Amino acid sequence: MAMDQNTPPESDFAEMVESILDSVWSLEVLLLLHNQAQREWTTADLVTELRSSELVVSQSIRSLVEAGLAVADNDGSIRYSPVSADLAAFVDRLEYEYRARPTSVRRLIVGRSNSKLQSFSDAFVLRKPPK
């Protein structure tokens, strides 16, 4: 893939993946919306297409809308609609990277989740009082 002005550098790309995608399901929803950008989807259609649950798809849609990558219309339909050229370039690169190195992309997403879980669990670690 040739890098253009809108393609984020490697470190920026990783940061964007970590900050935008809260789960691998969000990635799957995003790429489906991206690949069929002219189509408007219902939550039920996405659940059926991805063989997922309504809860997972709804959470993914919410995070993608908040990130400026999709819009949910008043009638409940969802479609791919990045709010900027930078986000559109990010999704193009994301799709390329996911096809070329799916495990690496998944690790970026899961690694973020694991660090949040570790921070949460660290809050409950019992420490000996200082002497």
PENORNOR-V952973 format. One record per residue. N is the residue number from 0. RES is the residue in one small letter. OMEGA is omega in whole degrees, 0 to 359 (none if undefined). BURIAL is 1 if it has 24 or more other ideal C-beta (glycine too) atoms within 12 Angstrom, else 0. D_LAST is the distance of its C-alpha to the last C-alpha in Angstrom with 1 decimal. Layout:
n->N res->RES omega->OMEGA burial->BURIAL d_last->D_LAST
n->N res->RES omega->OMEGA burial->BURIAL d_last->D_LAST
//
This chain:
n->0 res->m omega->178 burial->0 d_last->58.9
n->1 res->a omega->179 burial->0 d_last->59.8
n->2 res->m omega->175 burial->0 d_last->57.3
n->3 res->d omega->183 burial->0 d_last->58.8
n->4 res->q omega->184 burial->0 d_last->57.7
n->5 res->n omega->181 burial->0 d_last->56.0
n->6 res->t omega->182 burial->1 d_last->54.1
n->7 res->p omega->174 burial->1 d_last->50.4
n->8 res->p omega->185 burial->0 d_last->48.9
n->9 res->e omega->182 burial->0 d_last->46.7
n->10 res->s omega->177 burial->0 d_last->43.3
n->11 res->d omega->179 burial->0 d_last->44.8
n->12 res->f omega->180 burial->1 d_last->46.3
n->13 res->a omega->179 burial->1 d_last->43.0
n->14 res->e omega->179 burial->0 d_last->41.3
n->15 res->m omega->178 burial->1 d_last->44.2
n->16 res->v omega->182 burial->1 d_last->44.1
n->17 res->e omega->184 burial->1 d_last->40.4
n->18 res->s omega->185 burial->0 d_last->40.9
n->19 res->i omega->187 burial->1 d_last->44.2
n->20 res->l omega->182 burial->1 d_last->44.1
n->21 res->d omega->178 burial->1 d_last->41.6
n->22 res->s omega->175 burial->1 d_last->43.0
n->23 res->v omega->176 burial->1 d_last->45.6
n->24 res->w omega->177 burial->1 d_last->47.8
n->25 res->s omega->176 burial->1 d_last->47.9
n->26 res->l omega->181 burial->1 d_last->49.0
n->27 res->e omega->178 burial->1 d_last->51.7
n->28 res->v omega->181 burial->1 d_last->52.9
n->29 res->l omega->182 burial->1 d_last->53.0
n->30 res->l omega->176 burial->1 d_last->55.0
n->31 res->l omega->178 burial->1 d_last->57.4
n->32 res->l omega->181 burial->1 d_last->58.0
n->33 res->h omega->183 burial->1 d_last->58.4
n->34 res->n omega->177 burial->0 d_last->60.9
n->35 res->q omega->188 burial->0 d_last->63.0
n->36 res->a omega->180 burial->0 d_last->62.6
n->37 res->q omega->184 burial->0 d_last->65.9
n->38 res->r omega->171 burial->0 d_last->65.1
n->39 res->e omega->185 burial->0 d_last->63.6
n->40 res->w omega->166 burial->1 d_last->61.4
n->41 res->t omega->176 burial->0 d_last->60.5
n->42 res->t omega->180 burial->1 d_last->57.2
n->43 res->a omega->178 burial->0 d_last->59.2
n->44 res->d omega->180 burial->0 d_last->60.9
n->45 res->l omega->178 burial->1 d_last->57.6
n->46 res->v omega->180 burial->1 d_last->56.2
n->47 res->t omega->183 burial->0 d_last->59.3
n->48 res->e omega->183 burial->0 d_last->59.5
n->49 res->l omega->183 burial->1 d_last->55.9
n->50 res->r omega->184 burial->0 d_last->55.8
n->51 res->s omega->177 burial->1 d_last->52.6
n->52 res->s omega->179 burial->0 d_last->51.5
n->53 res->e omega->180 burial->0 d_last->52.4
n->54 res->l omega->182 burial->0 d_last->48.7
n->55 res->v omega->180 burial->1 d_last->47.8
n->56 res->v omega->180 burial->1 d_last->50.9
n->57 res->s omega->177 burial->1 d_last->50.4
n->58 res->q omega->180 burial->0 d_last->46.8
n->59 res->s omega->179 burial->1 d_last->48.1
n->60 res->i omega->180 burial->1 d_last->51.0
n->61 res->r omega->181 burial->0 d_last->48.8
n->62 res->s omega->179 burial->1 d_last->46.5
n->63 res->l omega->177 burial->1 d_last->49.6
n->64 res->v omega->179 burial->1 d_last->51.2
n->65 res->e omega->180 burial->0 d_last->48.1
n->66 res->a omega->179 burial->1 d_last->48.0
n->67 res->g omega->181 burial->0 d_last->51.7
n->68 res->l omega->181 burial->1 d_last->53.1
n->69 res->a omega->174 burial->1 d_last->55.0
n->70 res->v omega->174 burial->1 d_last->56.7
n->71 res->a omega->181 burial->1 d_last->57.2
n->72 res->d omega->182 burial->0 d_last->60.6
n->73 res->n omega->180 burial->0 d_last->61.5
n->74 res->d omega->178 burial->0 d_last->63.2
n->75 res->g omega->179 burial->0 d_last->60.0
n->76 res->s omega->183 burial->0 d_last->61.1
n->77 res->i omega->176 burial->1 d_last->58.7
n->78 res->r omega->177 burial->1 d_last->59.6
n->79 res->y omega->180 burial->1 d_last->58.2
n->80 res->s omega->180 burial->1 d_last->58.4
n->81 res->p omega->184 burial->1 d_last->56.0
n->82 res->v omega->180 burial->0 d_last->55.9
n->83 res->s omega->176 burial->0 d_last->56.1
n->84 res->a omega->178 burial->0 d_last->57.5
n->85 res->d omega->178 burial->0 d_last->54.1
n->86 res->l omega->177 burial->1 d_last->52.9
n->87 res->a omega->178 burial->1 d_last->56.2
n->88 res->a omega->177 burial->1 d_last->55.7
n->89 res->f omega->182 burial->1 d_last->52.1
n->90 res->v omega->175 burial->1 d_last->53.5
n->91 res->d omega->180 burial->1 d_last->56.3
n->92 res->r omega->178 burial->1 d_last->53.8
n->93 res->l omega->179 burial->1 d_last->51.6
n->94 res->e omega->179 burial->1 d_last->54.5
n->95 res->y omega->182 burial->0 d_last->55.5
n->96 res->e omega->181 burial->1 d_last->52.0
n->97 res->y omega->177 burial->1 d_last->51.6
n->98 res->r omega->183 burial->0 d_last->55.0
n->99 res->a omega->185 burial->0 d_last->54.2
n->100 res->r omega->184 burial->0 d_last->50.5
n->101 res->p omega->181 burial->0 d_last->49.6
n->102 res->t omega->179 burial->0 d_last->46.4
n->103 res->s omega->180 burial->0 d_last->45.1
n->104 res->v omega->179 burial->1 d_last->45.7
n->105 res->r omega->179 burial->1 d_last->44.2
n->106 res->r omega->177 burial->0 d_last->41.0
n->107 res->l omega->182 burial->1 d_last->40.7
n->108 res->i omega->183 burial->1 d_last->40.9
n->109 res->v omega->178 burial->1 d_last->38.7
n->110 res->g omega->177 burial->0 d_last->36.1
n->111 res->r omega->180 burial->1 d_last->35.7
n->112 res->s omega->180 burial->0 d_last->35.4
n->113 res->n omega->180 burial->0 d_last->32.8
n->114 res->s omega->176 burial->0 d_last->30.6
n->115 res->k omega->179 burial->0 d_last->30.8
n->116 res->l omega->179 burial->0 d_last->29.9
n->117 res->q omega->178 burial->0 d_last->26.9
n->118 res->s omega->179 burial->0 d_last->25.7
n->119 res->f omega->182 burial->0 d_last->26.3
n->120 res->s omega->177 burial->0 d_last->24.5
n->121 res->d omega->180 burial->0 d_last->21.5
n->122 res->a omega->182 burial->0 d_last->21.2
n->123 res->f omega->179 burial->0 d_last->20.6
n->124 res->v omega->178 burial->0 d_last->18.0
n->125 res->l omega->180 burial->0 d_last->15.2
n->126 res->r omega->176 burial->0 d_last->11.8
n->127 res->k omega->177 burial->0 d_last->8.7
n->128 res->p omega->179 burial->0 d_last->6.4
n->129 res->p omega->181 burial->0 d_last->3.8
n->130 res->k omega->none burial->0 d_last->0.0
//
